[in-house]
C-alpha cells in the first residue's frame, strides 16, 4: 500500500527534523564555547565578554524554540527547554569556576573545563566619512575583532595574536571586509549594505542578519541567514545552510581562486533549508547562482591581490565584483 500520510503532515515532519539538526548544531557550538572560556584572558574583560557571548547564544536559541512551537510537538518542546536549562546551568558553573579569586583567598577555586567566545582584538581607530575611504584596524585585544562603520574598508591588521577569535561586523555600507588570514571561531554580520565580506575561514557558525545587495565568500561549519536580500554566497559548509525571511539569496561553491586554505570534508552548500517555507515546492527565497553569473576566478584573483596591497579604494573592488555599477 502507498503512503497515505497527508502532504501537510509530511512537510511538518521534515521541518521538525530540520530544526532538530539545527538545535543539535547550536548546542554543540555553545558547549564548545563554554569549554574554552578558561582559555580567554581575565584582564581587559575578555572572559566576561566570552561568558556574555554564550549567554546571548543561549537566549537566542531559547527564542528560536518558541518561534518553532507552531510545528514542534509539545513533548519535543519540553525536551528542547530542558536542554536550554542544562546549558544555562553549565554556563553558571563555568562562570563560577572561572570567576576571579578574592585578593586574600585562603583556598584555590577548583577549575573545571569550560568555554569559548572572544573579545575585541581590534577596533576601528579612526572614522572616515568619505564613501570608499580607508580605515585601518589597530591591534588591540587579540581574541575578537569588531568592525563597524560606513563607507569603509576594514581588514585585520597583521600581528593579531592567536586564532579562533570572533568577528562582529555591523552597520557597514559600501565596505570591503577581508577576513584572511586568521581562522575564526564565529562570524556575525548585521545590517550590511553593498558590501563584500570575503576569505572567512570560520570553524563554527556564521550568522548574517539584514545583509543586502552584498557578496559573502566563506567556509564554515554552519550558516544561518535571516532577513537577507540580494545576497550571493560562495560557500563551503559542513552542515545544511539555513535561511529565514530571506529574498533573492543565491548560493555557489567556493571559487577555485580561493579554496579556503585546503578545505576538506563534506560540502552542503546547495542543501539549503528554509524554515519559513512549508510547501512541497522548492522555496522561492533562495536559488543556485548560475555558473555564467558567478564571479570568475580571474576577477577573484585580482580582488585578492588588490586587497592585499598597501592601499586601495573600496568602491573599485565593489565594482569589480558587480556589487556597484561601473
ZAVO-159099 format. One record per residue (C-alpha): residue number from 1; x, y, z; chain; residue in three letters. Coordinates in steps of 0.2 Angstrom, whole numbers, plus 2048, in hexadecimal, padded with zeros to 3 digits. Example, Ala and Ser with C-alpha at 12.3 -4.5 7.8 and 13.67 -1.06 7.14 Angstrom:
<recs>
+-----+-----+-----+-----+--------+--------+
| num |   x |   y |   z | chaine | residu |
+-----+-----+-----+-----+--------+--------+
|   1 | 83E | 7EA | 827 |      A |    ALA |
|   2 | 844 | 7FB | 824 |      A |    SER |
+-----+-----+-----+-----+--------+--------+
</recs>
This chain:
<recs>
+-----+-----+-----+-----+--------+--------+
| num |   x |   y |   z | chaine | residu |
+-----+-----+-----+-----+--------+--------+
|   1 | 800 | 800 | 800 |      A |    UNK |
|   2 | 806 | 812 | 7FC |      A |    UNK |
|   3 | 809 | 81F | 80A |      A |    UNK |
|   4 | 7F9 | 827 | 80F |      A |    UNK |
|   5 | 801 | 834 | 81A |      A |    UNK |
|   6 | 7FA | 845 | 815 |      A |    UNK |
|   7 | 807 | 851 | 80C |      A |    UNK |
|   8 | 805 | 85E | 81A |      A |    UNK |
|   9 | 80A | 851 | 827 |      A |    UNK |
|  10 | 819 | 84C | 81D |      A |    UNK |
|  11 | 81F | 85E | 81B |      A |    UNK |
|  12 | 81D | 861 | 82E |      A |    UNK |
|  13 | 827 | 851 | 832 |      A |    UNK |
|  14 | 835 | 857 | 826 |      A |    UNK |
|  15 | 835 | 868 | 82F |      A |    UNK |
|  16 | 836 | 860 | 840 |      A |    UNK |
|  17 | 845 | 856 | 83A |      A |    UNK |
|  18 | 84D | 865 | 833 |      A |    UNK |
|  19 | 84B | 86E | 843 |      A |    UNK |
|  20 | 851 | 85F | 84D |      A |    UNK |
|  21 | 862 | 85F | 843 |      A |    UNK |
|  22 | 863 | 872 | 845 |      A |    UNK |
|  23 | 861 | 871 | 858 |      A |    UNK |
|  24 | 86E | 864 | 859 |      A |    UNK |
|  25 | 87A | 86E | 850 |      A |    UNK |
|  26 | 877 | 87D | 85B |      A |    UNK |
|  27 | 878 | 874 | 86B |      A |    UNK |
|  28 | 889 | 86C | 865 |      A |    UNK |
|  29 | 88F | 87D | 861 |      A |    UNK |
|  30 | 88A | 885 | 871 |      A |    UNK |
|  31 | 892 | 877 | 87B |      A |    UNK |
|  32 | 8A2 | 879 | 872 |      A |    UNK |
|  33 | 8A2 | 88B | 876 |      A |    UNK |
|  34 | 89F | 888 | 888 |      A |    UNK |
|  35 | 8AE | 87C | 888 |      A |    UNK |
|  36 | 8B9 | 889 | 882 |      A |    UNK |
|  37 | 8B5 | 897 | 88E |      A |    UNK |
|  38 | 8C3 | 893 | 899 |      A |    UNK |
|  39 | 8CF | 896 | 88B |      A |    UNK |
|  40 | 8CA | 8A8 | 889 |      A |    UNK |
|  41 | 8D4 | 8B6 | 893 |      A |    UNK |
|  42 | 8CC | 8BC | 8A3 |      A |    UNK |
|  43 | 8D4 | 8CD | 8A0 |      A |    UNK |
|  44 | 8CB | 8DA | 895 |      A |    UNK |
|  45 | 8BA | 8D2 | 897 |      A |    UNK |
|  46 | 8BD | 8C4 | 88B |      A |    UNK |
|  47 | 8B6 | 8B6 | 896 |      A |    UNK |
|  48 | 8A7 | 8C0 | 89A |      A |    UNK |
|  49 | 8A4 | 8C3 | 888 |      A |    UNK |
|  50 | 8A6 | 8B0 | 884 |      A |    UNK |
|  51 | 899 | 8AC | 891 |      A |    UNK |
|  52 | 88D | 8BA | 88B |      A |    UNK |
|  53 | 88F | 8B3 | 879 |      A |    UNK |
|  54 | 889 | 8A2 | 87F |      A |    UNK |
|  55 | 87B | 8A9 | 889 |      A |    UNK |
|  56 | 875 | 8B2 | 879 |      A |    UNK |
|  57 | 876 | 8A2 | 86F |      A |    UNK |
|  58 | 86C | 899 | 87C |      A |    UNK |
|  59 | 85E | 8A6 | 87C |      A |    UNK |
|  60 | 85E | 8A7 | 869 |      A |    UNK |
|  61 | 85B | 894 | 869 |      A |    UNK |
|  62 | 84E | 895 | 876 |      A |    UNK |
|  63 | 844 | 8A2 | 86B |      A |    UNK |
|  64 | 846 | 897 | 85C |      A |    UNK |
|  65 | 83E | 888 | 865 |      A |    UNK |
|  66 | 82F | 893 | 869 |      A |    UNK |
|  67 | 82E | 899 | 857 |      A |    UNK |
|  68 | 82E | 887 | 851 |      A |    UNK |
|  69 | 820 | 882 | 85D |      A |    UNK |
|  70 | 813 | 882 | 84F |      A |    UNK |
|  71 | 81A | 872 | 847 |      A |    UNK |
|  72 | 824 | 86A | 856 |      A |    UNK |
|  73 | 81A | 85E | 860 |      A |    UNK |
|  74 | 818 | 862 | 873 |      A |    UNK |
|  75 | 823 | 854 | 878 |      A |    UNK |
|  76 | 831 | 85A | 86D |      A |    UNK |
|  77 | 82F | 86B | 874 |      A |    UNK |
|  78 | 831 | 865 | 885 |      A |    UNK |
|  79 | 841 | 85C | 880 |      A |    UNK |
|  80 | 848 | 86B | 878 |      A |    UNK |
|  81 | 844 | 876 | 887 |      A |    UNK |
|  82 | 84D | 869 | 892 |      A |    UNK |
|  83 | 85C | 86A | 887 |      A |    UNK |
|  84 | 85C | 87D | 888 |      A |    UNK |
|  85 | 85A | 87C | 89B |      A |    UNK |
|  86 | 869 | 870 | 89C |      A |    UNK |
|  87 | 873 | 87D | 891 |      A |    UNK |
|  88 | 86F | 88B | 89D |      A |    UNK |
|  89 | 874 | 880 | 8AC |      A |    UNK |
|  90 | 885 | 87C | 8A4 |      A |    UNK |
|  91 | 888 | 88E | 8A0 |      A |    UNK |
|  92 | 885 | 892 | 8B2 |      A |    UNK |
|  93 | 891 | 885 | 8B7 |      A |    UNK |
|  94 | 89E | 88C | 8AB |      A |    UNK |
|  95 | 89C | 89D | 8B1 |      A |    UNK |
|  96 | 89E | 898 | 8C3 |      A |    UNK |
|  97 | 8AD | 88D | 8BF |      A |    UNK |
|  98 | 8B6 | 89B | 8B5 |      A |    UNK |
|  99 | 8B1 | 8A9 | 8C0 |      A |    UNK |
| 100 | 8C0 | 8B4 | 8C6 |      A |    UNK |
| 101 | 8C6 | 8AF | 8D7 |      A |    UNK |
| 102 | 8C5 | 8BA | 8E6 |      A |    UNK |
| 103 | 8D5 | 8C4 | 8EA |      A |    UNK |
| 104 | 8D7 | 8BB | 8FA |      A |    UNK |
| 105 | 8D1 | 8AA | 8F6 |      A |    UNK |
| 106 | 8D5 | 89B | 902 |      A |    UNK |
| 107 | 8D0 | 88E | 8F5 |      A |    UNK |
| 108 | 8D3 | 88C | 8E3 |      A |    UNK |
| 109 | 8C3 | 88A | 8D9 |      A |    UNK |
| 110 | 8C2 | 879 | 8D0 |      A |    UNK |
| 111 | 8C3 | 87C | 8BD |      A |    UNK |
| 112 | 8B7 | 872 | 8B2 |      A |    UNK |
| 113 | 8B9 | 872 | 89F |      A |    UNK |
| 114 | 8AD | 87E | 898 |      A |    UNK |
| 115 | 8AA | 88A | 888 |      A |    UNK |
| 116 | 8AE | 896 | 879 |      A |    UNK |
| 117 | 8A9 | 8A6 | 871 |      A |    UNK |
| 118 | 8B4 | 8B5 | 870 |      A |    UNK |
| 119 | 8B8 | 8C7 | 873 |      A |    UNK |
| 120 | 8BD | 8D6 | 868 |      A |    UNK |
| 121 | 8CE | 8D3 | 860 |      A |    UNK |
| 122 | 8CD | 8E2 | 856 |      A |    UNK |
| 123 | 8C2 | 8F1 | 854 |      A |    UNK |
| 124 | 8BF | 8FF | 848 |      A |    UNK |
| 125 | 8CD | 90C | 84C |      A |    UNK |
| 126 | 8C6 | 91A | 841 |      A |    UNK |
| 127 | 8B6 | 91E | 839 |      A |    UNK |
| 128 | 8B6 | 924 | 827 |      A |    UNK |
| 129 | 8A6 | 92C | 820 |      A |    UNK |
| 130 | 8AB | 92B | 80E |      A |    UNK |
| 131 | 8A2 | 91C | 805 |      A |    UNK |
| 132 | 8B0 | 910 | 7FF |      A |    UNK |
| 133 | 8BC | 917 | 80B |      A |    UNK |
| 134 | 8C8 | 90C | 815 |      A |    UNK |
| 135 | 8C9 | 909 | 828 |      A |    UNK |
| 136 | 8D6 | 8FD | 82F |      A |    UNK |
| 137 | 8D2 | 8F2 | 83E |      A |    UNK |
| 138 | 8DF | 8F4 | 84B |      A |    UNK |
| 139 | 8E5 | 8E5 | 855 |      A |    UNK |
| 140 | 8DC | 8E5 | 866 |      A |    UNK |
| 141 | 8D6 | 8D6 | 870 |      A |    UNK |
| 142 | 8DA | 8C7 | 865 |      A |    UNK |
| 143 | 8CC | 8BB | 867 |      A |    UNK |
| 144 | 8BE | 8C4 | 85F |      A |    UNK |
| 145 | 8BD | 8D0 | 850 |      A |    UNK |
| 146 | 8AE | 8DC | 850 |      A |    UNK |
| 147 | 8AB | 8E6 | 840 |      A |    UNK |
| 148 | 89E | 8F4 | 83E |      A |    UNK |
| 149 | 89C | 903 | 833 |      A |    UNK |
| 150 | 896 | 90A | 823 |      A |    UNK |
| 151 | 89F | 90C | 812 |      A |    UNK |
| 152 | 8AF | 904 | 819 |      A |    UNK |
| 153 | 8BB | 8F6 | 814 |      A |    UNK |
| 154 | 8BF | 8EC | 823 |      A |    UNK |
| 155 | 8CB | 8DE | 825 |      A |    UNK |
| 156 | 8D5 | 8D5 | 833 |      A |    UNK |
| 157 | 8E6 | 8DC | 836 |      A |    UNK |
| 158 | 8F5 | 8D1 | 836 |      A |    UNK |
| 159 | 8FB | 8CD | 848 |      A |    UNK |
| 160 | 8EA | 8C7 | 84F |      A |    UNK |
| 161 | 8EE | 8B9 | 85B |      A |    UNK |
| 162 | 8E7 | 8A8 | 85B |      A |    UNK |
| 163 | 8D9 | 8A1 | 852 |      A |    UNK |
| 164 | 8C7 | 89C | 855 |      A |    UNK |
| 165 | 8C1 | 8AE | 858 |      A |    UNK |
| 166 | 8B0 | 8B5 | 853 |      A |    UNK |
| 167 | 8AB | 8C3 | 847 |      A |    UNK |
| 168 | 89B | 8CD | 849 |      A |    UNK |
| 169 | 899 | 8D9 | 83B |      A |    UNK |
| 170 | 88A | 8E5 | 83B |      A |    UNK |
| 171 | 883 | 8F5 | 832 |      A |    UNK |
| 172 | 88F | 8F3 | 823 |      A |    UNK |
| 173 | 88B | 8FC | 813 |      A |    UNK |
| 174 | 895 | 8FA | 803 |      A |    UNK |
| 175 | 8A3 | 8F1 | 80D |      A |    UNK |
| 176 | 8B0 | 8E4 | 80A |      A |    UNK |
| 177 | 8B4 | 8D8 | 818 |      A |    UNK |
| 178 | 8C2 | 8CC | 815 |      A |    UNK |
| 179 | 8C3 | 8BF | 823 |      A |    UNK |
| 180 | 8D3 | 8B6 | 81D |      A |    UNK |
| 181 | 8DE | 8AF | 824 |      A |    UNK |
| 182 | 8D9 | 8AB | 835 |      A |    UNK |
| 183 | 8CC | 89D | 838 |      A |    UNK |
| 184 | 8BD | 8A2 | 842 |      A |    UNK |
| 185 | 8B2 | 89A | 84F |      A |    UNK |
| 186 | 8A2 | 8A3 | 84A |      A |    UNK |
| 187 | 89C | 8B1 | 83E |      A |    UNK |
| 188 | 88D | 8BD | 840 |      A |    UNK |
| 189 | 888 | 8C9 | 833 |      A |    UNK |
| 190 | 87A | 8D5 | 836 |      A |    UNK |
| 191 | 872 | 8E3 | 82C |      A |    UNK |
| 192 | 87F | 8E3 | 81D |      A |    UNK |
| 193 | 87B | 8EB | 80D |      A |    UNK |
| 194 | 885 | 8EA | 7FD |      A |    UNK |
| 195 | 893 | 8E1 | 805 |      A |    UNK |
| 196 | 8A0 | 8D4 | 801 |      A |    UNK |
| 197 | 8A5 | 8C8 | 80F |      A |    UNK |
| 198 | 8B1 | 8BC | 80A |      A |    UNK |
| 199 | 8BE | 8AE | 80E |      A |    UNK |
| 200 | 8B6 | 8AA | 81E |      A |    UNK |
| 201 | 8BC | 899 | 825 |      A |    UNK |
| 202 | 8B0 | 896 | 833 |      A |    UNK |
| 203 | 8B1 | 887 | 83E |      A |    UNK |
| 204 | 8A0 | 889 | 845 |      A |    UNK |
| 205 | 890 | 893 | 840 |      A |    UNK |
| 206 | 88D | 8A1 | 835 |      A |    UNK |
| 207 | 87E | 8AC | 839 |      A |    UNK |
| 208 | 878 | 8B9 | 82D |      A |    UNK |
| 209 | 869 | 8C5 | 830 |      A |    UNK |
| 210 | 863 | 8D3 | 825 |      A |    UNK |
| 211 | 871 | 8D1 | 818 |      A |    UNK |
| 212 | 86C | 8D8 | 807 |      A |    UNK |
| 213 | 873 | 8DA | 7F5 |      A |    UNK |
| 214 | 883 | 8D2 | 7FB |      A |    UNK |
| 215 | 88F | 8C4 | 7F8 |      A |    UNK |
| 216 | 895 | 8B7 | 805 |      A |    UNK |
| 217 | 8A4 | 8AC | 802 |      A |    UNK |
| 218 | 8A6 | 8A0 | 811 |      A |    UNK |
| 219 | 8A9 | 88E | 817 |      A |    UNK |
| 220 | 8A1 | 889 | 828 |      A |    UNK |
| 221 | 899 | 87B | 832 |      A |    UNK |
| 222 | 888 | 883 | 831 |      A |    UNK |
| 223 | 87F | 892 | 828 |      A |    UNK |
| 224 | 86F | 89B | 82D |      A |    UNK |
| 225 | 868 | 8A9 | 824 |      A |    UNK |
| 226 | 85A | 8B4 | 82A |      A |    UNK |
| 227 | 851 | 8C2 | 821 |      A |    UNK |
| 228 | 85E | 8C3 | 813 |      A |    UNK |
| 229 | 85A | 8CA | 802 |      A |    UNK |
| 230 | 864 | 8C8 | 7F2 |      A |    UNK |
| 231 | 873 | 8BF | 7FA |      A |    UNK |
| 232 | 87E | 8B4 | 7F0 |      A |    UNK |
| 233 | 887 | 8A7 | 7FB |      A |    UNK |
| 234 | 897 | 89D | 7F5 |      A |    UNK |
| 235 | 897 | 890 | 802 |      A |    UNK |
| 236 | 89F | 880 | 809 |      A |    UNK |
| 237 | 894 | 87A | 817 |      A |    UNK |
| 238 | 895 | 86A | 821 |      A |    UNK |
| 239 | 882 | 86B | 826 |      A |    UNK |
| 240 | 872 | 870 | 81D |      A |    UNK |
| 241 | 871 | 883 | 81B |      A |    UNK |
| 242 | 862 | 88B | 823 |      A |    UNK |
| 243 | 858 | 89A | 81C |      A |    UNK |
| 244 | 849 | 8A3 | 824 |      A |    UNK |
| 245 | 840 | 8B2 | 81E |      A |    UNK |
| 246 | 84C | 8B4 | 80F |      A |    UNK |
| 247 | 849 | 8B9 | 7FD |      A |    UNK |
| 248 | 854 | 8B7 | 7EE |      A |    UNK |
| 249 | 862 | 8AE | 7F7 |      A |    UNK |
| 250 | 86D | 8A4 | 7EB |      A |    UNK |
| 251 | 87A | 896 | 7EF |      A |    UNK |
| 252 | 88A | 890 | 7E6 |      A |    UNK |
| 253 | 899 | 886 | 7EB |      A |    UNK |
| 254 | 8A9 | 88E | 7EF |      A |    UNK |
| 255 | 8B3 | 894 | 7E0 |      A |    UNK |
| 256 | 8C3 | 88B | 7DB |      A |    UNK |
| 257 | 8CC | 89B | 7DE |      A |    UNK |
| 258 | 8C9 | 899 | 7F1 |      A |    UNK |
| 259 | 8C8 | 887 | 7F8 |      A |    UNK |
| 260 | 8C7 | 88D | 80A |      A |    UNK |
| 261 | 8D8 | 887 | 80E |      A |    UNK |
| 262 | 8D5 | 875 | 809 |      A |    UNK |
| 263 | 8C3 | 872 | 80D |      A |    UNK |
| 264 | 8BF | 860 | 811 |      A |    UNK |
| 265 | 8B0 | 856 | 816 |      A |    UNK |
| 266 | 89E | 857 | 80F |      A |    UNK |
| 267 | 897 | 866 | 807 |      A |    UNK |
| 268 | 884 | 869 | 808 |      A |    UNK |
| 269 | 884 | 87A | 800 |      A |    UNK |
| 270 | 875 | 877 | 7F6 |      A |    UNK |
| 271 | 86B | 86D | 803 |      A |    UNK |
| 272 | 862 | 87C | 80A |      A |    UNK |
| 273 | 854 | 87B | 816 |      A |    UNK |
| 274 | 847 | 889 | 817 |      A |    UNK |
| 275 | 83E | 888 | 827 |      A |    UNK |
| 276 | 830 | 894 | 822 |      A |    UNK |
| 277 | 82C | 88A | 812 |      A |    UNK |
| 278 | 820 | 87C | 816 |      A |    UNK |
| 279 | 81A | 877 | 805 |      A |    UNK |
| 280 | 820 | 868 | 7FB |      A |    UNK |
| 281 | 826 | 873 | 7EC |      A |    UNK |
| 282 | 838 | 87A | 7ED |      A |    UNK |
| 283 | 839 | 88A | 7F7 |      A |    UNK |
| 284 | 839 | 89A | 7EC |      A |    UNK |
| 285 | 844 | 8A3 | 7F9 |      A |    UNK |
| 286 | 854 | 89C | 7F4 |      A |    UNK |
| 287 | 85C | 894 | 7E4 |      A |    UNK |
| 288 | 86C | 88E | 7DC |      A |    UNK |
| 289 | 877 | 89B | 7D5 |      A |    UNK |
| 290 | 878 | 897 | 7C2 |      A |    UNK |
| 291 | 88A | 893 | 7BD |      A |    UNK |
| 292 | 88A | 8A1 | 7B0 |      A |    UNK |
| 293 | 886 | 8AE | 7BD |      A |    UNK |
| 294 | 893 | 8A9 | 7CA |      A |    UNK |
| 295 | 8A2 | 8B4 | 7CC |      A |    UNK |
| 296 | 8B0 | 8AC | 7C2 |      A |    UNK |
| 297 | 8C0 | 8A6 | 7CA |      A |    UNK |
| 298 | 8CA | 8B3 | 7C1 |      A |    UNK |
| 299 | 8C0 | 8C1 | 7C9 |      A |    UNK |
| 300 | 8C2 | 8B9 | 7DA |      A |    UNK |
| 301 | 8D4 | 8B8 | 7D8 |      A |    UNK |
| 302 | 8D5 | 8CA | 7D3 |      A |    UNK |
| 303 | 8CA | 8CE | 7E2 |      A |    UNK |
| 304 | 8D5 | 8C4 | 7EE |      A |    UNK |
| 305 | 8E5 | 8CD | 7E7 |      A |    UNK |
| 306 | 8DD | 8DE | 7E9 |      A |    UNK |
| 307 | 8D7 | 8DC | 7FA |      A |    UNK |
| 308 | 8E8 | 8D5 | 800 |      A |    UNK |
| 309 | 8F0 | 8E5 | 7F9 |      A |    UNK |
| 310 | 8F5 | 8F3 | 805 |      A |    UNK |
| 311 | 8E7 | 8FE | 7FF |      A |    UNK |
| 312 | 8D7 | 8FD | 7F5 |      A |    UNK |
| 313 | 8C6 | 905 | 7F2 |      A |    UNK |
| 314 | 8B7 | 8FA | 7F8 |      A |    UNK |
| 315 | 8AC | 900 | 7EA |      A |    UNK |
| 316 | 8B8 | 8FA | 7DD |      A |    UNK |
| 317 | 8B8 | 8E8 | 7E4 |      A |    UNK |
| 318 | 8A5 | 8E9 | 7E6 |      A |    UNK |
| 319 | 8A3 | 8ED | 7D4 |      A |    UNK |
| 320 | 8AF | 8DF | 7CF |      A |    UNK |
| 321 | 8A3 | 8D2 | 7D7 |      A |    UNK |
| 322 | 893 | 8DB | 7D0 |      A |    UNK |
| 323 | 88D | 8E1 | 7E1 |      A |    UNK |
| 324 | 88E | 8F3 | 7DA |      A |    UNK |
| 325 | 88B | 8F8 | 7C8 |      A |    UNK |
| 326 | 89A | 8FE | 7BF |      A |    UNK |
+-----+-----+-----+-----+--------+--------+
</recs>
